[in-house]
Amino acid sequence: MRREFLKSAGQGVAGTAAASLLLPGARAEALSMPPLKPASVFDVKHHGAKGDGTTIDTPAINRAIETAATAGGGTVLFPAGTYVCYSIRLRSNVALYLDHGDESLDNVDKNRILPAQRPFD
């Protein structure tokens, strides 16, 4: 009895997975980054970040996050650059998007450069 249940449950999961592959627009590249409305994108450089590897960008990054949260949510965009920052304050409904070529500089050891984590690549 248990084996029959597991077989039928497995068929349901397989059917669901197959159906999701047939949905229009469900290509892998379409799933990597959702389409963004320009009004919901908050560029850290527009909030004062330099991304030059020497300027402390923490206040500008936190301003961009706060602005996005106040607007009801959005995406904080980090254009290509090297951002030096301490702690950032994350908020609900705010996503961070790191552009190609981004790096973050660890302030504890300024000789160690950490490549930005990009879950979409």
Number of C-alpha atoms within 10 A of each C-alpha: 6 6 8 9 10 11 11 11 12 12 12 12 11 12 11 11 11 11 10 11 12 10 9 7 10 11 11 9 11 10 11 11 12 8 8 10 9 9 10 15 19 25 20 24 16 13 17 15 24 19 23 13 17 13 13 18 23 18 17 20 27 21 19 24 30 19 17 24 19 12 13 12 19 23 22 24 20 23 18 14 18 23 27 22 22 14 10 14 11 13 14 11 13 23 17 15 20 19 14 13 12 19 21 18 22 15 14 8 8 11 9 11 16 12 12 16 12 12 9 10 8
